[in-house]
Amino acid sequence: MPIRKRHDRWEVRVQIDGRRIEETLPAGATRADAKQVEARYRRSIVDQRVGRKPQRTIADALDEWEATGARALRSWATDLRYRANAVRVLAGSRPLEDLPALASEIRQRGLAAKSSPANVNRHLTICKRLANLAVKWQWTDSALGQRIDMVPGERSRDLRLTREQVRKLMSKAEPRLADFVLFLALTGLRRSEALRLTPDDIVNGCVRVDTRSKSARLRMVPLAPEAAKIARRAIPFDLTIDSIEGMWGRAREAAGMPDVWLTDLRHFFGTQLVARGADAATVRDLMGHSSLAVTSRYVQAVPAAAVRAVKGLFVRGHSGAVKSTRHQKSRISR
């Protein structure tokens, strides 16, 4: 039986040259969807036998991209999957060769809706990526990506929060969000990383961060005193992505900073480390940007330089000039 339903999902099984191929469709797929998948496989068998390249669709390219790499990207869980789905909806059953036409439609729709060039280009980038991958997969001989143009006028964003701005955002935020804002500013964690934390992730004055990268690497971030206090009383954070977005939107509007992003708190952490004289390797390791083999899986692997780099960070409760000595304390409050 090429199609069967197991539990709440449809499965498709076909034989190609003695090799059985199985595919389990996602939840919500219908029998009709399964029949389409089966037909696609059988069409590919015929194409191979007669030496004809299979007639791929844009949806096929999206499926292949998601299965071979897209889902491993950090941005997939936050916003990339939503953009990919938007592209999928517009693409429908169009053939792969229609990628440039689809990109043109996305461009026109975005401009008509007065979306920013950056927003439109994020969707166009997916189209261009699919086009280039199609060549790599030998699905097409056409350089489709060269026929996809980005929207001009995209401006680079260089917003650097000051200590005073962080304090103002905290003062306008609801208490549980204020703790979250301060914690991000003092640890440089991404929103998703902070929301996954449990009390077991606080080890010997450090927070153990699961980056959910393809290699499943861990990193250890020493906690500044104020961050340690928040960790003891607030982790796991009683927040969801929806509640954060709602409260964060109200806080930044009340603070008169509507263009501030939550990720700016992470950049704030990095710039503070640099300002304190932390070396590039330490900053890279603390923020999870390292492409080298990570050896800090265990508490004892956290370098002393990393501890020194963050132990003096805080937002509230102190004032005064910063002394220029080797053991100076960096303050966010002044």
C-alpha positions as CSV (number, residue, x, y, z in Angstrom):
1,M,0.0,0.0,0.0
2,P,1.8,3.2,-1.2
3,I,-0.3,5.5,1.1
4,R,-1.3,4.8,4.6
5,K,-2.3,6.7,7.7
6,R,-0.4,6.0,10.9
7,H,-1.6,7.7,14.0
8,D,-2.4,11.2,12.8
9,R,-0.1,11.4,9.9
10,W,-0.1,10.2,6.3
11,E,2.9,8.1,5.1
12,V,3.9,7.6,1.5
13,R,6.0,4.6,0.4
14,V,7.3,3.9,-3.2
15,Q,9.9,1.6,-4.7
16,I,12.5,3.1,-7.0
17,D,14.9,0.6,-8.7
18,G,14.5,-1.8,-5.7
19,R,15.0,1.0,-3.2
20,R,12.1,1.9,-1.0
21,I,11.5,5.5,-0.2
22,E,9.3,6.6,2.7
23,E,8.0,10.0,3.6
24,T,5.9,11.0,6.5
25,L,3.8,14.1,5.9
26,P,3.5,16.8,8.5
27,A,0.5,17.0,10.8
28,G,-2.5,18.4,9.1
29,A,-1.7,17.0,5.7
30,T,-4.6,15.2,3.9
31,R,-4.9,12.1,1.9
32,A,-5.0,14.3,-1.2
33,D,-1.6,15.7,-0.2
34,A,-0.2,12.2,0.2
35,K,-1.5,11.3,-3.3
36,Q,0.3,14.3,-4.7
37,V,3.6,13.3,-3.0
38,E,3.2,9.7,-4.4
39,A,2.5,11.1,-7.9
40,R,5.6,13.3,-7.6
41,Y,7.8,10.3,-6.8
42,R,6.3,8.2,-9.6
43,R,6.7,11.0,-12.1
44,S,10.4,11.2,-11.1
45,I,10.8,7.5,-11.8
46,V,9.5,8.0,-15.3
47,D,11.7,11.1,-15.9
48,Q,14.8,9.2,-14.8
49,R,14.0,6.2,-17.0
50,V,13.6,8.4,-20.1
51,G,16.6,10.6,-19.2
52,R,14.4,13.6,-18.6
53,K,15.0,16.0,-15.7
54,P,12.1,15.9,-13.2
55,Q,9.7,18.9,-13.4
56,R,10.4,20.4,-10.0
57,T,8.2,23.0,-8.3
58,I,9.1,25.9,-6.0
59,A,7.4,23.9,-3.2
60,D,9.8,21.0,-3.9
61,A,12.7,23.4,-3.5
62,L,11.4,24.7,-0.2
63,D,10.9,21.1,1.0
64,E,14.4,20.2,0.1
65,W,15.9,23.3,1.6
66,E,14.0,22.8,4.9
67,A,15.1,19.2,5.1
68,T,18.8,19.8,4.3
69,G,19.6,22.9,6.2
70,A,17.0,25.6,6.8
71,R,15.6,24.0,10.0
72,A,19.1,24.0,11.6
73,L,19.4,27.7,11.3
74,R,18.9,29.7,14.5
75,S,16.5,32.1,12.7
76,W,14.2,29.2,11.6
77,A,12.4,29.1,14.9
78,T,11.9,32.8,15.2
79,D,11.1,34.4,11.8
80,L,12.6,32.5,8.9
81,R,10.0,29.7,8.8
82,Y,7.2,32.3,8.6
83,R,8.8,34.0,5.6
84,A,9.4,30.6,4.0
85,N,5.7,29.8,4.5
86,A,4.7,33.1,3.0
87,V,6.8,32.3,-0.1
88,R,5.2,28.8,-0.2
89,V,1.7,30.2,-0.1
90,L,2.4,32.6,-3.0
91,A,4.3,30.0,-5.0
92,G,1.5,27.4,-4.9
93,S,2.2,24.7,-7.5
94,R,4.3,26.9,-9.8
95,P,7.3,25.3,-11.5
96,L,10.8,26.0,-10.3
97,E,11.5,28.0,-13.4
98,D,9.0,30.6,-12.2
99,L,11.2,31.7,-9.3
100,P,12.2,35.0,-10.9
101,A,8.5,35.7,-11.7
102,L,7.5,34.9,-8.1
103,A,10.3,37.2,-6.8
104,S,9.0,40.0,-9.0
105,E,5.5,39.5,-7.6
106,I,6.9,39.5,-4.0
107,R,8.7,42.7,-4.8
108,Q,5.6,44.4,-6.2
109,R,3.4,43.3,-3.4
110,G,5.9,44.6,-0.8
111,L,6.3,48.0,-2.4
112,A,2.5,48.3,-2.8
113,A,2.1,47.6,0.9
114,K,4.8,50.1,1.7
115,S,7.0,47.5,3.4
116,S,10.5,48.5,4.1
117,P,13.2,47.4,1.6
118,A,14.8,45.3,4.3
119,N,11.5,43.4,4.9
120,V,10.9,42.8,1.2
121,N,14.5,41.7,0.6
122,R,14.3,39.1,3.3
123,H,11.6,37.3,1.3
124,L,13.5,37.8,-2.0
125,T,16.6,36.3,-0.4
126,I,14.7,33.1,0.1
127,C,13.8,33.0,-3.6
128,K,17.4,33.7,-4.5
129,R,18.7,31.0,-2.1
130,L,16.3,28.5,-3.6
131,A,17.4,29.4,-7.1
132,N,21.1,29.0,-6.3
133,L,20.5,25.7,-4.5
134,A,18.5,24.4,-7.4
135,V,21.7,24.7,-9.6
136,K,23.7,23.0,-6.9
137,W,21.2,20.1,-6.7
138,Q,21.4,19.9,-10.5
139,W,17.6,20.5,-10.7
140,T,18.1,23.2,-13.3
141,D,20.8,24.5,-15.7
142,S,19.4,28.0,-15.6
143,A,21.0,30.7,-13.4
144,L,17.7,31.7,-12.0
145,G,19.3,33.5,-9.1
146,Q,20.9,36.1,-11.4
147,R,17.4,37.1,-12.5
148,I,16.3,38.0,-9.0
149,D,17.1,41.6,-7.9
150,M,16.9,43.0,-4.4
151,V,15.0,46.2,-3.6
152,P,17.4,49.1,-3.4
153,G,17.4,51.6,-0.5
154,E,18.0,49.2,2.3
155,R,19.8,51.0,5.1
156,S,22.2,49.4,7.6
157,R,21.0,49.5,11.1
158,D,23.5,50.8,13.7
159,L,21.6,51.4,16.9
160,R,23.8,51.1,20.0
161,L,22.0,51.3,23.3
162,T,23.5,53.3,26.2
163,R,23.3,52.4,29.9
164,E,20.7,55.2,30.4
165,Q,18.5,53.8,27.6
166,V,18.6,50.3,29.1
167,R,17.5,51.7,32.4
168,K,14.7,53.7,30.8
169,L,13.4,50.7,29.0
170,M,13.4,48.8,32.3
171,S,11.6,51.6,34.1
172,K,8.8,51.5,31.5
173,A,8.5,47.7,31.4
174,E,6.3,45.5,33.5
175,P,8.2,43.9,36.4
176,R,8.7,40.4,34.9
177,L,9.7,41.9,31.6
178,A,12.1,44.3,33.3
179,D,13.9,41.3,34.8
180,F,14.1,39.7,31.4
181,V,15.4,42.9,29.8
182,L,18.1,43.3,32.4
183,F,19.1,39.6,32.2
184,L,19.5,39.8,28.4
185,A,21.6,43.0,28.7
186,L,23.9,41.4,31.3
187,T,24.3,38.0,29.6
188,G,24.0,38.7,25.8
189,L,21.7,35.7,25.5
190,R,19.2,35.5,22.6
191,R,15.5,35.5,23.5
192,S,15.1,31.8,22.7
193,E,18.1,30.9,24.7
194,A,16.9,32.7,27.8
195,L,13.4,31.3,27.6
196,R,14.8,27.7,27.5
197,L,16.8,28.1,30.7
198,T,15.9,26.0,33.8
199,P,17.4,26.2,37.3
200,D,19.7,23.3,36.3
201,D,21.4,25.6,33.8
202,I,22.8,27.8,36.5
203,V,26.1,26.1,37.5
204,N,28.9,27.6,39.6
205,G,27.9,31.2,38.9
206,C,27.5,30.7,35.2
207,V,24.6,30.1,32.9
208,R,24.9,27.1,30.6
209,V,23.5,27.9,27.2
210,D,22.2,25.4,24.7
211,T,22.6,27.1,21.4
212,R,20.6,24.4,19.6
213,S,23.1,24.7,16.8
214,K,23.6,21.9,14.3
215,S,26.5,20.6,16.4
216,A,24.5,20.9,19.6
217,R,27.3,22.8,21.3
218,L,27.1,24.4,24.7
219,R,28.6,27.7,25.9
220,M,29.1,28.9,29.5
221,V,28.4,32.6,30.3
222,P,29.5,33.9,33.8
223,L,26.7,35.8,35.5
224,A,27.1,39.4,36.7
225,P,25.8,39.9,40.3
226,E,22.5,41.4,39.2
227,A,22.0,38.7,36.6
228,A,22.7,36.0,39.2
229,K,20.0,37.5,41.4
230,I,17.5,37.4,38.6
231,A,18.5,33.8,37.8
232,R,17.8,32.7,41.3
233,R,14.3,34.3,41.5
234,A,13.0,34.3,37.9
235,I,14.3,31.3,36.0
236,P,12.5,29.7,34.3
237,F,11.0,32.9,33.0
238,D,7.3,33.0,33.2
239,L,7.0,34.5,29.7
240,T,6.1,33.4,26.2
241,I,7.1,34.9,22.8
242,D,3.7,36.5,22.4
243,S,3.7,38.0,25.9
244,I,7.2,39.3,25.4
245,E,6.3,41.0,22.1
246,G,3.3,42.6,23.6
247,M,5.0,43.9,26.7
248,W,8.2,44.9,24.9
249,G,6.2,46.9,22.3
250,R,4.4,48.8,25.1
251,A,7.7,49.4,27.0
252,R,9.6,50.8,24.1
253,E,6.7,53.0,23.0
254,A,6.5,54.4,26.6
255,A,10.2,54.9,26.6
256,G,10.1,56.8,23.3
257,M,12.2,54.2,21.6
258,P,9.9,52.5,19.1
259,D,12.7,51.4,16.9
260,V,14.6,49.4,19.6
261,W,14.7,45.7,19.1
262,L,15.1,43.1,21.8
263,T,18.3,41.9,20.1
264,D,19.8,45.3,20.8
265,L,20.2,44.2,24.4
266,R,22.5,41.4,23.1
267,H,24.6,43.9,21.1
268,F,24.7,46.1,24.2
269,F,26.3,43.3,26.1
270,G,29.0,42.8,23.5
271,T,29.9,46.5,23.3
272,Q,30.1,46.7,27.1
273,L,32.6,43.8,27.1
274,V,34.7,45.5,24.4
275,A,34.6,48.7,26.3
276,R,35.9,46.9,29.4
277,G,38.9,45.6,27.4
278,A,37.8,42.0,26.8
279,D,39.7,40.4,24.0
280,A,38.0,39.4,20.8
281,A,38.2,35.6,21.5
282,T,36.5,36.1,24.9
283,V,33.7,38.2,23.5
284,R,33.2,35.7,20.6
285,D,32.9,32.8,23.0
286,L,30.6,34.5,25.4
287,M,28.2,35.5,22.6
288,G,28.3,32.2,20.9
289,H,29.9,33.5,17.7
290,S,32.9,31.1,17.7
291,S,33.5,28.8,14.8
292,L,36.3,27.0,16.6
293,A,35.9,23.8,18.6
294,V,34.2,24.7,21.9
295,T,35.8,23.2,24.9
296,S,33.7,24.9,27.6
297,R,31.1,22.2,28.0
298,Y,31.9,22.0,31.6
299,V,32.0,24.5,34.4
300,Q,35.7,24.2,34.9
301,A,36.2,25.0,31.2
302,V,35.0,28.6,31.6
303,P,38.2,30.7,31.2
304,A,39.1,33.2,34.0
305,A,39.1,36.0,31.3
306,A,35.4,35.4,30.7
307,V,34.6,35.7,34.4
308,R,36.6,38.9,34.7
309,A,34.9,40.3,31.6
310,V,31.4,40.2,33.1
311,K,31.7,40.2,36.9
312,G,31.6,44.0,37.2
313,L,28.5,44.5,35.0
314,F,25.3,45.8,36.6
315,V,22.6,48.3,35.8
316,R,21.3,49.5,39.1
317,G,22.5,50.5,42.5
318,H,25.9,52.1,42.0
319,S,27.2,55.4,40.7
320,G,30.5,57.2,40.5
321,A,33.4,57.6,38.0
322,V,35.0,54.5,36.5
323,K,38.5,54.0,37.6
324,S,41.0,53.3,34.9
325,T,42.9,50.4,36.4
326,R,43.5,46.8,35.5
327,H,40.8,45.7,38.0
328,Q,38.3,48.5,37.2
329,K,34.5,47.8,37.5
330,S,32.4,48.7,34.5
331,R,29.0,50.2,35.3
332,I,25.9,50.4,33.3
333,S,24.3,52.8,35.7
334,R,26.4,55.8,34.8
